[in-house]
Amino acid sequence: MDRCSARGSAERPDPRPDELAQEAQVSETVRGVVARSKGAPVEITEVVIPDPGPHDVVVRVQACGVCHTDLHYRDGGITDDFPFLLGHEAAGVVETVGAAVTHVAEGDYVILNWRAVCGECRACKRGRPWYCFDSRNASAKMTLADGTELAPALGIGAFVDKTVVHEGQCTKVDPAADPAVAGLLGCGVMAGIGAALHTGNVSIGDSVAVIGCGGVGDAAIAGARLAGAKTIIAVDRDARKLRWAIDFGATHTVDATTEDVAEKIQEYTDGWGADVVIDAVGRPETWKQAFYGRDLAGTVVLVGVPTPEMTIEMPLLDLFSRGGALKSSWYGDCLPERDFPTLIDLHRQGRLPLDRFVTERIGLDQVEGAFAKMHAGDVLRSVVVW
């Protein structure tokens, strides 16, 4: 079939060069939150959304949580590849797909994730895709209006009306789920739940302690409750956060400003220590509290992110004599395709209170203020909604 007959009209003239250029250029300009330099306040500016590459998709963002990781990007704590397009805990609707996309289709309701497994690295080939070393990102690059290429936070960049991601970064879930709630599985909430369910392998009747009761810690508490833990001990320095922890399923609380954490954990577990202790803070002192607060042969899970200069020194004999497991948890050792739909279904059934993580709903122009509230510990999550 020739070109004319394929278009259904043999009499239509060939397009002019300016028409071809117009057909090829379908990129659009939207609003986005950008961090231009280290520590500088973020700003809303024009972001150019390009045509998606073969395996890319354009997603119209409906909601995106304000995560500590975004603040770390703004403050230069991750890389110095400014300017950054911030935001990554998002849910939305697929609007446009690349020519080779098979994973999702236009109109699909999706949660965005930063672990798009490659299927080819040694972790994937060994049946451990939650350790994938080559997570996929979009090939098409979003830019500022002047052509400056943007670095999207965690390969997503979702404080924007529309974003471009790899198809594997989209996980379809029940469209009845509130986007402000669903999107939180994209990072912090999944990290905490997975730290309990996957990394810590919490099971029915276990005793669990969680040190640090922000969003990740409370998610770990919710995960431990979901797994059937009998005793769940929340540890924090903020009385308000300890009250929040009770709402997510904590059975006991420890005020770390006045009480010895390891001793109190042992007291609440008949003198033995907890089967699993999850450090959601990520500091040397909290990791030691977790280590000495666990039972013999118990498990320590580090899900809080330490900074590069932090070190730890301990007697090697203590590490040897107590046995057990010392684990780190990245993204809760999750597989988005396995975990997101299931957790959304559990939430819809009333068995997982994901909605309690949403402290406030804000506009795109309120992200900088949300950073301040988060730093002060006033919120679990501020969520930008469109």
C-alpha positions in Angstrom: 0.0 0.0 0.0 1.4 3.4 -1.0 1.4 6.4 1.2 -1.5 8.2 -0.5 -3.8 5.2 -0.4 -2.9 4.6 3.2 -4.1 8.0 4.1 -7.4 7.3 2.2 -7.0 10.0 -0.4 -5.0 9.8 -3.6 -5.6 13.4 -4.3 -4.1 14.9 -1.1 -0.9 16.8 -1.9 2.3 16.1 -0.1 2.7 18.0 3.2 4.8 21.1 3.2 8.1 21.1 5.2 6.5 23.4 7.8 3.6 20.9 8.2 6.0 18.0 8.8 7.8 20.0 11.4 4.5 20.8 13.2 3.5 17.1 13.1 6.9 16.0 14.6 6.9 18.6 17.3 4.2 17.7 19.8 6.1 18.5 23.0 4.3 20.8 25.4 5.1 23.2 28.3 3.7 22.6 31.8 4.3 23.8 35.3 6.9 22.1 37.5 8.8 22.6 40.8 12.5 23.0 40.2 15.5 23.2 42.5 18.1 25.3 40.7 20.9 25.4 43.2 22.0 23.9 46.5 19.8 25.0 49.4 17.9 27.7 47.4 14.1 27.8 47.7 12.4 25.8 45.0 10.4 27.6 42.3 7.6 26.9 39.9 8.7 27.3 36.4 8.0 26.1 32.8 9.0 22.6 32.0 9.0 21.2 28.5 7.6 17.7 28.2 9.1 16.0 25.1 7.7 13.3 22.9 8.2 10.0 24.7 10.9 7.6 23.6 10.0 4.1 22.4 9.6 2.7 26.0 8.6 6.0 27.6 5.2 7.2 28.7 3.7 10.6 29.6 1.7 10.6 32.8 -0.7 13.3 33.9 0.1 13.6 37.6 -2.9 13.7 39.9 -1.1 13.7 43.3 2.5 13.6 44.6 3.7 13.4 48.2 6.4 15.6 49.6 9.2 13.3 50.7 12.4 13.8 52.7 14.3 12.6 49.6 13.1 15.7 47.7 14.5 17.9 50.4 17.8 16.0 50.2 17.9 16.7 46.5 17.2 20.4 47.0 19.9 20.6 49.6 22.5 18.8 47.5 22.6 15.8 49.7 22.3 13.2 46.9 24.0 14.6 43.9 25.0 18.0 42.5 23.2 17.5 39.1 21.2 20.7 39.4 18.7 21.8 38.3 16.4 19.1 39.7 12.8 18.5 38.9 11.5 17.3 42.3 8.8 14.9 43.3 8.5 11.2 43.0 5.7 9.8 45.3 3.0 10.1 42.6 -0.1 8.6 41.1 -1.7 9.6 37.8 -3.1 8.6 34.5 -1.1 7.5 31.4 -1.7 10.1 28.7 0.7 9.2 25.9 2.8 6.0 25.2 6.0 5.4 23.2 5.9 3.3 20.0 7.3 0.2 21.8 5.3 0.4 25.0 3.4 -2.8 26.0 3.4 -2.6 29.8 0.7 0.1 30.1 -1.9 1.8 27.8 -3.3 5.3 27.5 -5.9 5.9 30.3 -4.3 3.5 32.8 -4.3 4.7 36.4 -0.8 4.1 37.8 1.5 4.6 40.7 5.0 5.7 39.7 7.9 3.8 41.1 11.7 4.2 40.9 12.4 0.5 40.7 11.7 -0.5 37.1 13.5 -3.8 37.0 15.7 -4.6 34.0 15.3 -8.4 34.0 18.9 -8.7 32.7 21.3 -7.9 35.6 22.7 -10.6 37.8 20.2 -9.9 40.6 17.3 -10.2 38.2 18.7 -13.4 36.7 19.2 -14.9 40.1 15.5 -14.4 40.9 16.1 -11.4 43.2 14.7 -8.5 41.1 14.2 -6.4 44.3 18.0 -5.9 44.2 18.0 -4.9 40.5 21.2 -3.0 39.7 20.0 -1.3 36.5 16.6 0.2 37.1 15.1 1.8 33.9 14.4 5.5 33.4 12.9 7.5 30.6 15.1 8.1 27.5 13.4 11.3 26.6 14.6 14.2 28.8 12.5 17.0 30.3 14.0 20.5 30.1 13.6 24.0 31.1 12.2 26.4 28.5 15.7 27.4 27.5 16.7 23.8 26.8 18.5 23.1 30.0 18.1 19.4 30.8 16.4 18.6 34.1 17.5 15.8 36.5 14.3 14.2 37.7 14.2 13.1 41.4 14.7 9.3 41.6 14.3 9.2 37.8 10.6 10.4 38.1 10.2 14.2 38.7 6.5 14.4 39.6 6.0 17.9 41.0 4.8 18.8 37.6 1.5 18.7 35.6 2.8 15.9 33.4 6.0 13.8 33.6 7.9 11.4 31.4 9.0 8.0 32.8 9.9 4.6 31.6 6.9 2.2 31.1 8.4 0.0 33.8 8.1 2.9 36.3 4.3 2.7 36.0 2.3 0.2 38.1 -1.4 -0.2 37.4 -3.7 -0.3 40.5 -7.4 0.0 41.2 -8.6 3.3 39.8 -10.9 3.8 42.7 -8.0 4.5 45.0 -7.5 8.1 46.0 -4.4 9.4 44.2 -3.2 11.3 47.2 -3.1 8.0 49.1 -2.0 5.7 46.4 1.0 7.7 45.3 2.6 7.4 48.8 3.5 3.8 48.0 5.9 5.2 45.5 8.6 5.7 48.1 8.4 6.2 51.9 5.3 4.2 52.9 6.4 1.3 50.7 9.9 1.5 52.3 8.5 1.1 55.8 5.9 -1.5 55.0 8.4 -3.5 53.1 11.0 -3.2 55.8 8.7 -5.1 58.1 7.1 -7.5 55.6 10.0 -8.3 53.3 13.3 -7.4 54.9 12.3 -8.2 58.5 10.1 -11.1 57.6 7.8 -10.2 60.5 5.3 -13.0 61.1 2.3 -13.9 63.4 3.2 -13.5 67.1 6.5 -11.7 66.6 7.6 -8.8 68.8 8.7 -5.8 66.8 10.3 -2.5 67.7 10.4 0.5 65.4 12.9 3.4 66.2 11.7 6.6 64.6 8.0 7.2 64.0 7.9 9.5 61.0 6.3 8.4 57.8 8.6 5.4 57.2 8.6 4.3 60.8 4.8 4.4 61.0 4.6 2.5 57.8 6.8 -0.2 59.3 4.4 -0.3 62.3 1.5 -0.7 60.0 3.3 -3.4 58.1 4.1 -5.3 61.4 0.5 -5.1 62.4 -0.6 -6.4 59.0 1.8 -9.3 59.4 0.2 -10.3 62.8 2.9 -9.1 65.2 1.8 -9.5 68.8 3.9 -6.7 70.4 4.8 -3.5 68.5 7.0 -1.0 70.3 7.3 2.5 68.9 10.4 4.6 69.9 10.7 8.3 69.3 11.8 11.6 71.0 8.5 13.4 70.0 5.4 12.7 72.1 3.2 13.7 69.2 4.8 11.1 66.9 4.4 8.4 69.6 0.6 9.2 69.6 0.6 8.8 65.8 2.3 5.5 66.1 -0.4 4.1 68.3 -2.9 5.0 65.6 -1.0 2.8 63.2 -0.9 -0.2 65.5 1.8 0.3 68.2 1.0 -1.5 71.4 3.8 0.2 73.5 5.8 3.4 73.3 9.2 4.5 74.4 10.2 8.1 74.9 13.9 8.1 73.9 14.5 11.5 75.6 13.9 10.0 79.1 14.1 6.2 78.8 16.8 3.7 77.9 15.6 2.4 74.6 17.2 -1.1 74.7 16.1 -1.6 78.3 12.5 -0.6 77.6 12.3 -2.9 74.5 13.5 -5.8 76.7 11.1 -4.9 79.4 8.2 -5.0 76.9 9.3 -8.4 75.6 9.6 -10.3 78.9 13.3 -9.4 79.2 14.4 -11.0 75.9 14.4 -8.2 73.3 12.4 -7.9 70.1 12.4 -10.5 67.3 12.8 -7.7 64.8 14.0 -4.1 65.4 13.6 -1.6 62.6 15.8 1.5 62.6 13.9 4.1 60.6 16.2 7.0 61.6 19.6 5.8 60.3 22.1 7.2 62.8 24.9 5.3 64.6 23.2 5.7 68.0 19.8 4.5 66.8 21.4 1.5 65.0 23.1 0.5 68.3 19.8 0.8 70.1 18.3 -1.5 67.6 21.2 -4.0 67.9 21.1 -4.2 71.7 17.3 -4.1 71.8 16.8 -7.3 69.8 16.5 -10.8 71.0 19.4 -13.3 70.6 19.4 -14.3 66.9 16.9 -11.5 66.3 16.9 -9.3 63.2 18.0 -5.6 62.8 16.6 -3.8 59.8 18.2 -0.5 58.7 15.8 1.5 56.6 16.6 5.0 57.7 19.3 6.5 55.4 22.6 7.5 57.0 24.8 10.3 55.6 28.2 9.5 54.1 30.3 10.7 57.0 28.6 8.5 59.6 30.6 5.6 61.1 30.0 3.0 63.8 32.4 1.2 66.1 31.4 -1.8 68.2 33.0 -4.8 69.9 33.3 -7.5 67.3 32.5 -10.1 69.9 29.1 -8.6 70.4 28.4 -9.0 66.7 29.5 -12.7 66.9 27.9 -13.7 70.1 24.4 -12.4 69.5 23.9 -14.1 66.1 20.9 -13.3 64.1 20.7 -11.0 61.0 21.7 -7.4 60.3 20.0 -6.2 57.2 19.6 -3.1 55.1 16.3 -2.3 53.3 16.2 -0.4 50.1 12.6 0.5 49.1 11.4 -2.2 51.5 12.8 -4.9 49.1 9.6 -4.4 47.2 8.5 -5.4 43.7 6.0 -2.7 42.6 4.1 -5.1 40.3 3.7 -7.6 43.1 3.2 -5.2 46.0 1.4 -2.0 44.9 -1.9 -3.6 43.7 -2.1 -5.9 46.8 -1.5 -3.1 49.3 -4.1 -0.9 47.5 -6.6 -3.7 47.7 -5.8 -4.2 51.4 -6.4 -0.5 51.9 -9.6 -0.6 50.0 -10.7 -3.4 52.3 -10.0 -1.3 55.4 -7.1 -3.5 56.5 -4.3 -1.0 55.8 -4.8 2.7 56.9 -2.8 4.4 54.1 -5.1 7.4 54.3 -3.8 8.3 57.8 -0.4 9.2 56.3 -1.9 12.2 54.5 -1.6 15.1 56.9 -2.5 17.8 54.4 -3.3 18.4 50.8 -1.6 21.3 49.2 -1.1 23.1 45.9 2.0 23.0 43.7 3.0 26.4 45.0 3.2 25.2 48.6 6.1 22.7 48.3 8.7 24.9 49.9 6.4 25.5 52.9 5.8 21.7 53.1 9.6 21.2 53.4 9.6 23.4 56.5 6.7 21.6 58.1 8.4 18.2 57.4 11.7 19.4 58.8 9.8 20.6 62.0 8.0 17.2 62.3 4.6 18.8 61.9 3.4 16.4 59.2 3.6 12.8 58.2 3.0 13.7 54.5 2.0 16.8 52.7 0.6 15.8 49.4 0.4 18.0 46.3 -2.9 17.5 44.5 -4.1 18.6 41.1 
